[in-house]
Amino acid sequence: MRHSNRNAGYLLRANLKQNLKFSLIWLVILIMMIASGAGKLEAAFAGGASGSKEIVKMLRAPGMAAMFGAMPKVDTYNTAIVFAGVMVVFMIILQALWVMPLMIRNTRGQEESGLLEMVRARNVGRTAAITAASLELLIDSAIMGILYFVSLAAVNMGGTDLYGDFLFSLGMVIANLLFGTIALLFAQLTNNTRTANMLSYMVLTAAYLVRLVTDIQHQNLTWLSPIGWFEKANFYTDNNVWALGLALLVSILLAVSATMIARNRDLGAGIIAERTGRAKAAGWLRSIPALLWRTERGLFAGWLIGAVVFGSVMGSVLGGVGDILKTNPLYRKILDVGQINAANQTMVLSFLGMYLGIFVALAVTAGVQVAFRLKRDDNLGYLSVIHAEKPTRTTISVSYYCFGLLAGVFVLSAGLLALFFTGNTVLSHPLPLKYLGRLFAASVPAVISFIALGIALVGLWPRLSSLFWLYMGAGLIVQIFRGLFDLPKHAVNFTPFGWIANVPVENVDQTWLIVMVVSAIVLFILGVAGYRRQDLSL
């Protein structure tokens, strides 16, 4: 065992240095979310604030439970209980988006680039890379947990104590370990980072969807989702440590399995065998767009299927959202049937507006992934042969960028159609088609402008392209939590999420629509021009 892990410490130090900026950015985002969430909720509940009951009522609605998780059933709610109910699912997803690509990059990514082959030619053990990645995951998670604990102790929410803060922080550390080791296992099972990332995100999406469905209808079945294990810990109420113990045990088993596979497989190989291709490529693959379609079709199909499933599940909860007012005796006394139906429709439209930001983010992620592959494929040498042939750098970049734009628009369209028409099947008063038109009129330009920003970064400043995710993530977080945390009205206007915040209750503002279209065109042109001036493998 010691022989297999020889010089793992050297690789650990190299990984920590290489990933320092990436991890620091994520840590800042996560700590800001924890501290601001706890602080805002404490302010809402302080001194028996009148808004506290409204917050609890809103969070117990089916639409909010679908997004954030089911609120625990207790007689009296306090800041700490509501904080855990809101933040557990959301923080686990954010943390998974940090550690999953990090673990794949540190293992399969190093093999794919040829770096690990050169390192292994020296006095380095067979499992040193995966051991170094596991140790980095443990160190990063421990630092994150300590910062969580310090932040929560400093805010000192109502209804909490040091043990509750410690258990919540420990739960988030174990969640990091769980999803990080899931990614480590897929990095050993597959022979390329693309498939490893896709499978990891599929598991994360499936865990979220299973949690979503069971939280609304059958909460006893929430145990079927790994995310649900941390909900069942019931932080600040029951403090169920057995749920955390289950997650920790699974994390250990996953890490051991990944290590055993790494010890016995060949360098660059994977357990899951790829299908053998044709002996001769088809003639239609001679063009860059056709080649992109051939290599990216699996990822594209996965995003489409995920968008349809997610849209269908989110649409299925709109019926419960629309019936909230009907079950309120006070509203039934004050309003007539027509007024109640109109108010229900407005509430449903408000939830659609909140969901719209998530679907835009999914579509942008799908499109930007394709656009960002331009520099990645260039750096790995995949485009060297193509650059030596007839296609110009403009043709290559435009092909990648246009495919990314189309992927984003198609994923958005699939998700919105599934959301709207599934929602109409469960609503007692279906929404007119004009609201679907408003959703598309606002979201398509938003998706295109977001992707165009990523394109410009790839062309002009490829080393800064990772900042795109920080920009989009911050905009999405502010858009989702603006009402819950009583943020200023214009706090969301630094991203396109804020420009479409009132859709579909209202039409998108024409000024912002023009801004999105013009900025998308300008940014696209800058991205193409910037790539033309780059050196190869910059």
N, C-alpha and C positions, 0 to 999 in steps of 0.2 A: 504493500500500500504506500509506504513512504517512497519507494522507488518510483511508483507511478506518478506521485505528486512532486517529484523533484523539481525545484526552482519555481514552484507555484507562487512563492512570495515575490519573486522577481516580476512575474506576470501580473500579480495583483498591484504592485506599485505602478507598473506601466499603465494598467487599465485605469487606476484611480486618477493618474495624471491626465490621461487622454480624455476621460469622461468628466473631468472636474467642472467645466463650464456648463455642460448639459445637465448634470445632476444639481448644480447650484441653482440654475434657473428653475428647475422643477421644485426644489425644496422651498425656494422663495414663494412660488405660486401656492404650494400646499399650505405653508405656514400662514400666508395671508388669508387663505380661505378659512382655515380653522380659527384664527384670531378674529377676523372680521365677522364670521358667522356667530361665534360665541358672543362677541361684543354687541352686535346688533340685536340679537335675541334677548340678551340680558337687559338692554335698554327698553325693549318692548314690554318685558315682563316686570321691570322694576316698579316697585310701589303699587302693584296691582294695576298696571296700565290697561286702559280700556281696549287697546288693540290686541291684547294677549288672547282673549277668547276668540276673536275673529281669526287670528293666526291659526289656532288649534282647529277651529271649524274648517278653515280652508285646507289645512293639511290632511284632514280626515276625508276630504272629498275623494271619490274614486280616481279622478284624473290626476290629482296630486300624489295619491298613494301609488299610482302606476309609475310616476316619474321618480319619486324619492323613497318609496317604501311605506309600509303600513305603520301608522302610529301605534305604539303599545297601548293596550287598554288598561287605563288606571283611573281612579276616581278623581285625582287632582293632578293637573299638569303643572310642571315648573320649567324653568329655562333649560335645565340639563336634559330632561326627558325629551323635550321638543328638539333640542340641539341634536341629540343622538338620532331621533327619528328622521330628521332632515338630512344629516350629514353623512351617515354611515355608508349608504349605497353610493352617494355622489363621490365621496372621497376615495372609496375603494376603486371606482372606475378610473378616476384621475390617476391614482397611484399605479394602477395596472398599465395605463398608457405610458407611464414613465419607465417602469421596470421591465416590461415585456420586450420592447425593442432593444433595451440596454443589454439584457441577457443574451439575446440572439446575436447582437452585434459583437459581443465579447467572445462568442464561441463559434457559431456557424459563419458569422460574418468574417472573422479572421481566417477561417479555413478557405472561404470563397475567394478572398483577396490574395491568397498565397502567403500571407504573413505568418500564419501558424506553421506552415511547412518549413519556412526558413528557421523559425524559432526551434521547432522540434528537431532540426538537424543538429542542434547543439545539445547540451546536457540537460534536456527538459523532458519530464515524464509524460506518459500518454494522457493522463487525466489532469495534468497541471492546469490546463486552460479552463476546464469546467470547475475545478476547485477554486481557482482565482476568481472566476465569475461568481461562484456561490459565496465566497468570502466578501466580495464587493457588495453583493446583495444584502448580506447580513450587516455589514458596516453601514451602508447607506440607510437601511431600514432602522437600525439602532439610533443613528443620528436624528432621523426623522421623528422617531418615537420620543426621544428626549426633548426635542423642540416642541412637539405637540404637548407634552406634559407641562413644560414650562409655560407655554402660551395659555393653556387652560387654567393652570394654577394662578396665573397673573390676572386673568379675567374674573375668576372666582364666581362662576355662574350660580344662580340660586338653585338649591336642591342638589348640589354636588359636594364632594369632599375629595381629599387627595387619593383615596382608594379608587373612587369612580373615575377620576382623571387618569390615574395610572392604568386602570383596566381598559379604558377607551384607547389610550395610546398604545398599549400592548396589543389590543385587537387589530389596530391599523398596521402595526409592525408585522403581525402574523399574516394579515391579508397581503401585504407586500411579498412575504416569503412564499405564500401559496401561489399567487399568479406569476411571480418570478420563476419559480420552479416548474410551473406548467410550460412556460416559454423555454426553459432550459431543456426540458424533455423533448419538446417538438424540434428544438435545434439539433438534437441527436437523432431523432427519428427520420428527419428529412435531410436532403443533401443540398439545399439552397435556402437562402434567407427569405426569399419570396414566399415559398410554401410554408416555412416555419412561422413567419409573421401572419400569414393568412389563417392558418390553423389556430394560432394563439388567439387572434381576434375573434374567430368563430366561437371558440370556447367562452370567451368573455361575453360575447353577444348572447349566446345561448343561456349562460348563467343569468344575465340580466333579464331576458325574456321569460325564463321559467320563474324567476323571482317576481316579475311583474304580474304574470297571470295568477300565480298562487297567492300573492299578497292581496289581490282583489277578491278572489273567489274562495280559495281553499288555503287558508293560512297554515294549516297543519302540514301541507305539502311543500312549504317553503324550504324545508330541509333538503329538498331535491336539488337546490341551487347552492353552489359554493358561496355566493354572495349572501344567500339566506342564512347561512350558518352564523354570520356576524350580526345579522338582524336578531337572530334567536338568542344572542348573548344578552340582549335587553340591558344595555349599558344604563347605569344610574337608576335601574329599578331592581330586577332580579340579579343582575351581574352574574350571568350563567357562564362560569369558566369552562364547563364541559364542552360547550360549542367551540370555544377557542382551542381547547385541547384537540378536538377532532380536526380542525383546520391545520393545526401544527403537526399532527401525526401524518396527515396526507402530504403536507409539504416535505417532511422528512422522507417519506416513501418515494415521492417524485424525484427528490434530489439523489437518493441512492440509486434509483432506476436509471436516471440520466448518467450517473457516474459509471455504472456497470456497462451501459451501452458504449460509452466513450472509451472504456478500457478495452473492449473487444472488437470494435469496428475499425475499418481502415480509414486513414486520413482522407477526408473529402467525400466519404461514402455515407449513406444513410440506410436505415432499416427499411423504410418505405421505398419500394422500388418504383422508379419512373417508367412510364410506358415507352417502349422503343418506338422511335419515329420511322418514317418512311426512308427507304434507301436513297431515294432522290426526292428533293423538295419539289413541290408543285410550282408550276410556272408563275402562278399569280402571286407568289411570295417574293418576287423580284423587287417590288416597290416597298418603300419604307412604311407607308400606312398598312399594307398587308402584313408585313413582318411584325409590326406593332400589334396588330389584331391577333396574330398567331401566338405571340408571347404573352399578351395581357388578357386574353379572352377568359381565362379561368378566374383571374382577379375581378374582371368586369362582371362576369356571371355571378360570382359570390356577392359582390356589392348589390347587384340588382335583386337577387333573392333575399338578401338581408333587408333591403329597403322595403320590399313588398311585405315580408313577414312582420317587420317592425311597424309599418304603417297599418297593417290589418289589426295587430294587437292593440295599438294605441287608439285606433278608431273604434274598437269594440267597447272601450270604456266611456265613450262620449254619451251613451245613453244614461249612465248614472249621473254624469255631470249635468245633463239637461233636466233631470228630475229632482234636483236638490231643492229648488224653490217650491215645488209642488208638495213636498213633505214638510214644509215649514208652516205650522198653523197660523203664525202671525201674518205671513204674506198672503195666505189663503183668505184671511179675513179682510185685509186691506185692499187687495187687488182682485180684479175679475179674471176670468179665464183667459181672455185675450191678452191682458197685461202680463199675466204669469207666463204665457207661452212666449211673448216677446222678450221678457226678461230671461227666460230659459235660453232662447236663441242667442241673446247677447253673451250669456255666460259660456255657451258652447263655442261661440266665435272667439271669445277671449282665450279659451283653452287651445283652440286651433292656432291662435297667434303665438302662444307659448311653445307649442309643439313645432311650429314652423321653423324656429331658430335651430332646433335639433336636427330637423331634416336638411336644412341648409348646411349645417356643419357636417353631416354625413356625406352629402353630395360633394362638398368642397374637399373633404378628406380623400374621397375616391379620385377626384380629378387631379388634385395636387400630387397625390402619390405617383400618378403617371407622369406628370410634368417633371417632378423631381428625379425620375428615373433617367432623364437625359444625362445629367451630370454623373449619376452613379454608374450608368452603363459606360459612360466615357472614361471615368476613373478606373473601372475594372478592365478596360481594354476591349470591351465588346464592340465598340464602334470603330476600332482602328481599321478593320477591313473595309467597312462602309465608307470611311473618310478617304480611303485610297481609290475608291471607285468614282463613278460619275456623280452621284448625289451631292449637292452642295450643302454647306453647313446651314444655309437658310432652309432648304428642303427638309433636312433632318430635324431641325428645331421646330419648324412649323408643324411637321407631322406629329411629333410628341405633344406639342402644345395643343393642337386641335383635337387630338385624341383625348387629352385630359379634359378639355372643355366639354366635349361630347359625352364623355363618361360621367362628368358631374351633372350635366343636364338630364341625362337618361336616368341616373340613380334618383335624382330629385323628383322627376316625373313619376317614376314607379312608386316611390314612397308616398307622394301626395295623393295620387289616384287611389292607392290602397287605403290611405287614411280617410279620404273624403267619402268614398263609396261604401266602405265598411261602416263608417260612422253613420251614414244615412240609413243603413239597414237596421240600426238599433235605435235610432231617434224616432220618437213618436211623431215629430213634425220635421221631415227631412229638409235639409238646407237647399236653397235654390242654387243652380249652377253658377250664378254670378259670383258667389263667394269662392268657388273653385278658380274662376278666372282671376279674381283678385289675388289669390294665393300664388298663382303662376306669374302674374304680371309683376309681383314684387320679388318673388324668390329667385326666378331665373336670372334677372340682372344682378342680384346680390351674389349668387353662386359664381357667375361669370366674372364679376369684379374681384371677388376673393381669389379665384384661380389665377386671374390675370396678375394679381399682386405676387403670387407665388412664382409665376412665369418670369416676371421682371426680376425677382430676386435671383432666380436660377441663372438668368442671362447676365445680370450686372454684378451681383455680389453673391456667388454661389456659397461661399463660406459662411454667409450670414443667413442662409435660407432657413435654418432651423428656427430663427426668430419669428418666422411666419406662424408657427404653431402657438407661440406665446401670444401673438397679436390676436389670432382667431380665438384661442381659448379664453383669453381675458374678456373679449367681447361677448362670447357666449355666456360666460359665468355672470357678467354684469347684467346681461339681458334677462337671464332666468331669475336672478335673485333681486332684481331692481324693486319689484313690488314687495317681496317678503322683507327686505332689509330697508325699505323706505329710502331708496337712493334718490338723489336729485333727478329731475325730469330729463335733463340733457346729459346725464352721466353715460348713457349708452351710445351717444352719437359719434364716438370716435371709431366705430366700425359700421359696416352695412347692417349689422344686426339691429342697431338703433334706428336706422333709416326705415326699416320695415316693421318696427315694433307695434304699430297700431293696425296692422293688416291681420285678418280680413274684416275687422269691424269697420275700418275705413279703407278707402283706396290709398295706394302708395302716393306720397307727395310727388308731384311732377318734377319739382326741382331736384329731389334726391334721385329720381329715376334717371334724369338726364346726367346727373353726376356719376351714377354707377355705369351707365353705358359709355360715356366719354372716357372715364378713367380706365375702363376695361380695354378700350381700343388703344389708348395711349400706352398703358402698361404692357399690352401684348406686343406692340411694336418695339418698345424698349427691350423686352425680353429677347426678341429675335435679333435685334441689332447688337445687343450685348453679347449673345452667344457667338455671333459672327466674328467678334473681335477677340474672343478668348483664345488662349493657347490650349492645345490638347491636354487633357488630364490635368486641368488647373485645380 
